[in-house]
């Protein structure tokens, strides 16, 4: 099942954003993007991605990572 996961991650620099994108590239992910007015949202689109494990991986590096939405895409 393809899903869209939006996560709020506290990132201060472009280097941090790149690290977050690399961490979010797990098995099953087809697209990773940084969105939001302050560029603090990581948007992951993929098939069979575990949002809880993804949040756990991001928290290891960025202390504060919260799941905002998990949405099914057709």
Biopython code that builds the backbone (N, CA, C, O; Angstrom):
import numpy as np
from Bio.PDB.StructureBuilder import StructureBuilder

atoms = [
    (1, "UNK", "N", (0.839, -1.177, 0.000)),
    (1, "UNK", "CA", (0.000, 0.000, 0.000)),
    (1, "UNK", "C", (0.887, 1.245, 0.000)),
    (1, "UNK", "O", (1.713, 1.423, 0.895)),
    (2, "UNK", "N", (0.715, 2.090, -0.990)),
    (2, "UNK", "CA", (1.498, 3.314, -1.102)),
    (2, "UNK", "C", (0.967, 4.346, -0.110)),
    (2, "UNK", "O", (-0.243, 4.530, 0.025)),
    (3, "UNK", "N", (1.884, 5.011, 0.577)),
    (3, "UNK", "CA", (1.467, 5.993, 1.576)),
    (3, "UNK", "C", (2.375, 7.217, 1.568)),
    (3, "UNK", "O", (3.517, 7.177, 1.109)),
    (4, "UNK", "N", (1.823, 8.299, 2.094)),
    (4, "UNK", "CA", (2.555, 9.563, 2.218)),
    (4, "UNK", "C", (2.686, 9.866, 3.709)),
    (4, "UNK", "O", (1.690, 9.946, 4.428)),
    (5, "UNK", "N", (3.927, 10.033, 4.160)),
    (5, "UNK", "CA", (4.207, 10.303, 5.571)),
    (5, "UNK", "C", (4.812, 11.692, 5.674)),
    (5, "UNK", "O", (5.808, 11.990, 5.016)),
    (6, "UNK", "N", (4.210, 12.548, 6.501)),
    (6, "UNK", "CA", (4.737, 13.891, 6.744)),
    (6, "UNK", "C", (5.234, 13.938, 8.180)),
    (6, "UNK", "O", (4.498, 13.629, 9.117)),
    (7, "UNK", "N", (6.505, 14.331, 8.339)),
    (7, "UNK", "CA", (7.120, 14.386, 9.663)),
    (7, "UNK", "C", (7.719, 15.761, 9.908)),
    (7, "UNK", "O", (8.313, 16.361, 9.012)),
    (8, "UNK", "N", (7.557, 16.252, 11.125)),
    (8, "UNK", "CA", (8.147, 17.523, 11.561)),
    (8, "UNK", "C", (9.487, 17.200, 12.219)),
    (8, "UNK", "O", (9.543, 16.459, 13.200)),
    (9, "UNK", "N", (10.563, 17.763, 11.672)),
    (9, "UNK", "CA", (11.909, 17.514, 12.193)),
    (9, "UNK", "C", (12.597, 18.859, 12.376)),
    (9, "UNK", "O", (12.567, 19.701, 11.477)),
    (10, "UNK", "N", (13.218, 19.067, 13.536)),
    (10, "UNK", "CA", (13.916, 20.336, 13.767)),
    (10, "UNK", "C", (15.279, 20.295, 13.080)),
    (10, "UNK", "O", (16.193, 19.593, 13.514)),
    (11, "UNK", "N", (15.392, 21.074, 11.984)),
    (11, "UNK", "CA", (16.623, 21.128, 11.191)),
    (11, "UNK", "C", (17.034, 22.580, 11.036)),
    (11, "UNK", "O", (16.214, 23.426, 10.682)),
    (12, "UNK", "N", (18.304, 22.873, 11.300)),
    (12, "UNK", "CA", (18.771, 24.251, 11.282)),
    (12, "UNK", "C", (19.497, 24.649, 10.006)),
    (12, "UNK", "O", (19.493, 25.824, 9.639)),
    (13, "UNK", "N", (20.112, 23.708, 9.333)),
    (13, "UNK", "CA", (20.934, 24.058, 8.175)),
    (13, "UNK", "C", (20.632, 23.138, 6.998)),
    (13, "UNK", "O", (19.924, 22.140, 7.128)),
    (14, "UNK", "N", (21.182, 23.500, 5.862)),
    (14, "UNK", "CA", (21.015, 22.690, 4.658)),
    (14, "UNK", "C", (21.705, 21.331, 4.831)),
    (14, "UNK", "O", (21.241, 20.322, 4.298)),
    (15, "UNK", "N", (22.799, 21.313, 5.567)),
    (15, "UNK", "CA", (23.514, 20.067, 5.844)),
    (15, "UNK", "C", (22.622, 19.106, 6.634)),
    (15, "UNK", "O", (22.600, 17.906, 6.361)),
    (16, "UNK", "N", (21.897, 19.632, 7.602)),
    (16, "UNK", "CA", (20.962, 18.811, 8.388)),
    (16, "UNK", "C", (19.843, 18.272, 7.508)),
    (16, "UNK", "O", (19.423, 17.125, 7.663)),
    (17, "UNK", "N", (19.361, 19.097, 6.587)),
    (17, "UNK", "CA", (18.290, 18.661, 5.692)),
    (17, "UNK", "C", (18.760, 17.511, 4.806)),
    (17, "UNK", "O", (18.013, 16.562, 4.568)),
    (18, "UNK", "N", (19.993, 17.595, 4.320)),
    (18, "UNK", "CA", (20.555, 16.519, 3.506)),
    (18, "UNK", "C", (20.674, 15.224, 4.304)),
    (18, "UNK", "O", (20.369, 14.147, 3.792)),
    (19, "UNK", "N", (21.115, 15.326, 5.554)),
    (19, "UNK", "CA", (21.224, 14.143, 6.415)),
    (19, "UNK", "C", (19.853, 13.518, 6.648)),
    (19, "UNK", "O", (19.711, 12.296, 6.627)),
    (20, "UNK", "N", (18.849, 14.356, 6.870)),
    (20, "UNK", "CA", (17.490, 13.852, 7.089)),
    (20, "UNK", "C", (16.982, 13.114, 5.854)),
    (20, "UNK", "O", (16.332, 12.076, 5.973)),
    (21, "UNK", "N", (17.274, 13.642, 4.680)),
    (21, "UNK", "CA", (16.841, 12.990, 3.444)),
    (21, "UNK", "C", (17.544, 11.643, 3.270)),
    (21, "UNK", "O", (16.924, 10.675, 2.831)),
    (22, "UNK", "N", (18.829, 11.575, 3.610)),
    (22, "UNK", "CA", (19.566, 10.310, 3.501)),
    (22, "UNK", "C", (19.026, 9.269, 4.479)),
    (22, "UNK", "O", (18.913, 8.093, 4.137)),
    (23, "UNK", "N", (18.695, 9.701, 5.693)),
    (23, "UNK", "CA", (18.143, 8.784, 6.697)),
    (23, "UNK", "C", (16.777, 8.266, 6.249)),
    (23, "UNK", "O", (16.443, 7.104, 6.483)),
    (24, "UNK", "N", (15.984, 9.134, 5.602)),
    (24, "UNK", "CA", (14.625, 8.768, 5.191)),
    (24, "UNK", "C", (14.604, 7.822, 3.993)),
    (24, "UNK", "O", (13.561, 7.238, 3.697)),
    (25, "UNK", "N", (15.724, 7.658, 3.301)),
    (25, "UNK", "CA", (15.769, 6.756, 2.149)),
    (25, "UNK", "C", (15.940, 5.307, 2.610)),
    (25, "UNK", "O", (17.034, 4.746, 2.535)),
    (26, "UNK", "N", (14.862, 4.719, 3.079)),
    (26, "UNK", "CA", (14.866, 3.324, 3.512)),
    (26, "UNK", "C", (14.194, 2.473, 2.430)),
    (26, "UNK", "O", (13.674, 3.010, 1.452)),
    (27, "UNK", "N", (14.206, 1.183, 2.601)),
    (27, "UNK", "CA", (13.602, 0.265, 1.637)),
    (27, "UNK", "C", (12.119, 0.576, 1.452)),
    (27, "UNK", "O", (11.374, 0.698, 2.425)),
    (28, "UNK", "N", (11.705, 0.702, 0.209)),
    (28, "UNK", "CA", (10.306, 0.969, -0.104)),
    (28, "UNK", "C", (9.998, 2.423, -0.393)),
    (28, "UNK", "O", (8.914, 2.729, -0.889)),
    (29, "UNK", "N", (10.919, 3.331, -0.098)),
    (29, "UNK", "CA", (10.691, 4.758, -0.319)),
    (29, "UNK", "C", (10.937, 5.091, -1.785)),
    (29, "UNK", "O", (11.962, 4.713, -2.352)),
    (30, "UNK", "N", (9.984, 5.805, -2.400)),
    (30, "UNK", "CA", (10.141, 6.220, -3.788)),
    (30, "UNK", "C", (10.458, 7.703, -3.914)),
    (30, "UNK", "O", (11.025, 8.131, -4.919)),
    (31, "UNK", "N", (10.095, 8.497, -2.895)),
    (31, "UNK", "CA", (10.311, 9.941, -2.967)),
    (31, "UNK", "C", (10.495, 10.528, -1.573)),
    (31, "UNK", "O", (9.777, 10.179, -0.636)),
    (32, "UNK", "N", (11.482, 11.438, -1.452)),
    (32, "UNK", "CA", (11.706, 12.168, -0.203)),
    (32, "UNK", "C", (11.821, 13.640, -0.560)),
    (32, "UNK", "O", (12.539, 13.998, -1.494)),
    (33, "UNK", "N", (11.119, 14.500, 0.176)),
    (33, "UNK", "CA", (11.172, 15.942, -0.079)),
    (33, "UNK", "C", (11.149, 16.703, 1.238)),
    (33, "UNK", "O", (10.650, 16.213, 2.252)),
    (34, "UNK", "N", (11.701, 17.913, 1.201)),
    (34, "UNK", "CA", (11.663, 18.826, 2.341)),
    (34, "UNK", "C", (10.666, 19.919, 1.987)),
    (34, "UNK", "O", (10.798, 20.559, 0.944)),
    (35, "UNK", "N", (9.673, 20.139, 2.839)),
    (35, "UNK", "CA", (8.630, 21.130, 2.572)),
    (35, "UNK", "C", (8.388, 22.000, 3.789)),
    (35, "UNK", "O", (9.031, 21.835, 4.825)),
    (36, "UNK", "N", (7.459, 22.923, 3.652)),
    (36, "UNK", "CA", (7.069, 23.805, 4.747)),
    (36, "UNK", "C", (7.706, 25.172, 4.605)),
    (36, "UNK", "O", (8.715, 25.334, 3.917)),
    (37, "UNK", "N", (7.109, 26.153, 5.260)),
    (37, "UNK", "CA", (7.601, 27.528, 5.200)),
    (37, "UNK", "C", (9.013, 27.642, 5.762)),
    (37, "UNK", "O", (9.846, 28.362, 5.212)),
    (38, "UNK", "N", (9.280, 26.938, 6.851)),
    (38, "UNK", "CA", (10.619, 26.980, 7.455)),
    (38, "UNK", "C", (11.443, 25.744, 7.089)),
    (38, "UNK", "O", (12.472, 25.472, 7.707)),
    (39, "UNK", "N", (10.978, 24.993, 6.071)),
    (39, "UNK", "CA", (11.669, 23.796, 5.566)),
    (39, "UNK", "C", (11.983, 22.801, 6.678)),
    (39, "UNK", "O", (13.097, 22.286, 6.774)),
    (40, "UNK", "N", (10.986, 22.540, 7.513)),
    (40, "UNK", "CA", (11.179, 21.617, 8.632)),
    (40, "UNK", "C", (10.319, 20.354, 8.517)),
    (40, "UNK", "O", (10.245, 19.569, 9.463)),
    (41, "UNK", "N", (9.678, 20.157, 7.381)),
    (41, "UNK", "CA", (8.841, 18.971, 7.198)),
    (41, "UNK", "C", (9.498, 18.032, 6.182)),
    (41, "UNK", "O", (9.879, 18.443, 5.086)),
    (42, "UNK", "N", (9.619, 16.768, 6.574)),
    (42, "UNK", "CA", (10.140, 15.744, 5.679)),
    (42, "UNK", "C", (8.938, 14.962, 5.161)),
    (42, "UNK", "O", (8.176, 14.395, 5.944)),
    (43, "UNK", "N", (8.769, 14.933, 3.841)),
    (43, "UNK", "CA", (7.652, 14.229, 3.214)),
    (43, "UNK", "C", (8.209, 12.991, 2.514)),
    (43, "UNK", "O", (9.050, 13.093, 1.621)),
    (44, "UNK", "N", (7.729, 11.828, 2.931)),
    (44, "UNK", "CA", (8.203, 10.552, 2.394)),
    (44, "UNK", "C", (7.036, 9.853, 1.717)),
    (44, "UNK", "O", (5.968, 9.702, 2.310)),
    (45, "UNK", "N", (7.238, 9.426, 0.475)),
    (45, "UNK", "CA", (6.227, 8.660, -0.250)),
    (45, "UNK", "C", (6.845, 7.308, -0.586)),
    (45, "UNK", "O", (7.944, 7.233, -1.135)),
    (46, "UNK", "N", (6.125, 6.245, -0.248)),
    (46, "UNK", "CA", (6.663, 4.919, -0.517)),
    (46, "UNK", "C", (5.654, 3.825, -0.271)),
    (46, "UNK", "O", (4.519, 4.070, 0.137)),
    (47, "UNK", "N", (6.096, 2.616, -0.528)),
    (47, "UNK", "CA", (5.248, 1.443, -0.397)),
    (47, "UNK", "C", (5.758, 0.580, 0.749)),
    (47, "UNK", "O", (6.887, 0.092, 0.699)),
    (48, "UNK", "N", (4.942, 0.386, 1.778)),
    (48, "UNK", "CA", (5.310, -0.457, 2.905)),
    (48, "UNK", "C", (6.337, 0.154, 3.839)),
    (48, "UNK", "O", (7.115, -0.574, 4.455)),
    (49, "UNK", "N", (6.358, 1.469, 3.959)),
    (49, "UNK", "CA", (7.307, 2.158, 4.836)),
    (49, "UNK", "C", (6.733, 2.195, 6.254)),
    (49, "UNK", "O", (5.574, 2.563, 6.446)),
    (50, "UNK", "N", (7.532, 1.820, 7.234)),
    (50, "UNK", "CA", (7.114, 1.837, 8.634)),
    (50, "UNK", "C", (7.387, 3.228, 9.208)),
    (50, "UNK", "O", (8.542, 3.597, 9.421)),
    (51, "UNK", "N", (6.336, 3.992, 9.454)),
    (51, "UNK", "CA", (6.492, 5.374, 9.917)),
    (51, "UNK", "C", (7.113, 5.455, 11.308)),
    (51, "UNK", "O", (7.858, 6.392, 11.597)),
    (52, "UNK", "N", (6.820, 4.496, 12.165)),
    (52, "UNK", "CA", (7.380, 4.503, 13.522)),
    (52, "UNK", "C", (8.892, 4.279, 13.492)),
    (52, "UNK", "O", (9.630, 4.964, 14.200)),
    (53, "UNK", "N", (9.358, 3.331, 12.682)),
    (53, "UNK", "CA", (10.800, 3.093, 12.564)),
    (53, "UNK", "C", (11.508, 4.274, 11.915)),
    (53, "UNK", "O", (12.637, 4.606, 12.276)),
    (54, "UNK", "N", (10.842, 4.901, 10.959)),
    (54, "UNK", "CA", (11.410, 6.080, 10.307)),
    (54, "UNK", "C", (11.574, 7.216, 11.316)),
    (54, "UNK", "O", (12.606, 7.885, 11.337)),
    (55, "UNK", "N", (10.564, 7.431, 12.146)),
    (55, "UNK", "CA", (10.642, 8.468, 13.183)),
    (55, "UNK", "C", (11.752, 8.149, 14.176)),
    (55, "UNK", "O", (12.484, 9.041, 14.604)),
    (56, "UNK", "N", (11.875, 6.886, 14.540)),
    (56, "UNK", "CA", (12.923, 6.461, 15.477)),
    (56, "UNK", "C", (14.314, 6.740, 14.902)),
    (56, "UNK", "O", (15.197, 7.217, 15.614)),
    (57, "UNK", "N", (14.507, 6.443, 13.625)),
    (57, "UNK", "CA", (15.797, 6.692, 12.972)),
    (57, "UNK", "C", (16.118, 8.180, 12.923)),
    (57, "UNK", "O", (17.262, 8.577, 13.142)),
    (58, "UNK", "N", (15.114, 9.002, 12.636)),
    (58, "UNK", "CA", (15.333, 10.450, 12.583)),
    (58, "UNK", "C", (15.595, 11.023, 13.972)),
    (58, "UNK", "O", (16.375, 11.964, 14.115)),
    (59, "UNK", "N", (14.952, 10.465, 14.995)),
    (59, "UNK", "CA", (15.162, 10.946, 16.367)),
    (59, "UNK", "C", (16.578, 10.670, 16.859)),
    (59, "UNK", "O", (17.103, 11.428, 17.674)),
    (60, "UNK", "N", (17.198, 9.607, 16.380)),
    (60, "UNK", "CA", (18.575, 9.292, 16.779)),
    (60, "UNK", "C", (19.524, 10.420, 16.387)),
    (60, "UNK", "O", (20.476, 10.715, 17.111)),
    (61, "UNK", "N", (19.267, 11.048, 15.246)),
    (61, "UNK", "CA", (20.138, 12.115, 14.757)),
    (61, "UNK", "C", (19.631, 13.503, 15.139)),
    (61, "UNK", "O", (20.431, 14.390, 15.436)),
    (62, "UNK", "N", (18.316, 13.701, 15.134)),
    (62, "UNK", "CA", (17.734, 15.038, 15.289)),
    (62, "UNK", "C", (16.878, 15.216, 16.533)),
    (62, "UNK", "O", (16.004, 16.083, 16.529)),
    (63, "UNK", "N", (17.071, 14.471, 17.564)),
    (63, "UNK", "CA", (16.340, 14.588, 18.842)),
    (63, "UNK", "C", (14.827, 14.735, 18.687)),
    (63, "UNK", "O", (14.076, 13.943, 19.257)),
    (64, "UNK", "N", (14.372, 15.720, 17.936)),
    (64, "UNK", "CA", (12.941, 16.001, 17.834)),
    (64, "UNK", "C", (12.430, 15.680, 16.427)),
    (64, "UNK", "O", (12.710, 16.411, 15.478)),
    (65, "UNK", "N", (11.682, 14.585, 16.301)),
    (65, "UNK", "CA", (11.054, 14.207, 15.035)),
    (65, "UNK", "C", (9.670, 13.659, 15.357)),
    (65, "UNK", "O", (9.540, 12.653, 16.053)),
    (66, "UNK", "N", (8.646, 14.320, 14.852)),
    (66, "UNK", "CA", (7.263, 13.937, 15.142)),
    (66, "UNK", "C", (6.521, 13.587, 13.861)),
    (66, "UNK", "O", (6.671, 14.259, 12.841)),
    (67, "UNK", "N", (5.720, 12.527, 13.924)),
    (67, "UNK", "CA", (4.881, 12.154, 12.792)),
    (67, "UNK", "C", (3.668, 13.070, 12.791)),
    (67, "UNK", "O", (2.931, 13.131, 13.775)),
    (68, "UNK", "N", (3.456, 13.787, 11.684)),
    (68, "UNK", "CA", (2.277, 14.655, 11.571)),
    (68, "UNK", "C", (1.113, 13.907, 10.942)),
    (68, "UNK", "O", (0.026, 13.847, 11.516)),
    (69, "UNK", "N", (1.338, 13.330, 9.751)),
    (69, "UNK", "CA", (0.264, 12.601, 9.081)),
    (69, "UNK", "C", (0.813, 11.373, 8.369)),
    (69, "UNK", "O", (1.958, 11.350, 7.917)),
    (70, "UNK", "N", (-0.028, 10.360, 8.284)),
    (70, "UNK", "CA", (0.224, 9.186, 7.450)),
    (70, "UNK", "C", (-1.025, 9.025, 6.605)),
    (70, "UNK", "O", (-2.117, 8.808, 7.129)),
    (71, "UNK", "N", (-0.857, 9.134, 5.283)),
    (71, "UNK", "CA", (-1.999, 9.169, 4.378)),
    (71, "UNK", "C", (-1.847, 8.078, 3.322)),
    (71, "UNK", "O", (-0.771, 7.916, 2.747)),
    (72, "UNK", "N", (-2.902, 7.340, 3.071)),
    (72, "UNK", "CA", (-2.888, 6.311, 2.040)),
    (72, "UNK", "C", (-3.102, 6.958, 0.674)),
    (72, "UNK", "O", (-3.965, 7.821, 0.515)),
    (73, "UNK", "N", (-2.310, 6.534, -0.308)),
    (73, "UNK", "CA", (-2.428, 7.059, -1.666)),
    (73, "UNK", "C", (-2.924, 5.954, -2.584)),
    (73, "UNK", "O", (-2.144, 5.141, -3.080)),
    (74, "UNK", "N", (-4.225, 5.939, -2.799)),
    (74, "UNK", "CA", (-4.851, 5.009, -3.718)),
    (74, "UNK", "C", (-4.409, 3.650, -3.575)),
    (74, "UNK", "O", (-4.871, 2.771, -4.302)),
]
sb = StructureBuilder()
sb.init_structure("model")
sb.init_model(0)
sb.init_chain("A")
sb.init_seg("    ")
for serial, (resi, resn, name, xyz) in enumerate(atoms, 1):
    if name == "N":
        sb.init_residue(resn, " ", resi, " ")
    sb.init_atom(name, np.array(xyz, "f"), 0.0, 1.0, " ", f" {name:<3s}", serial, name[0])
structure = sb.get_structure()
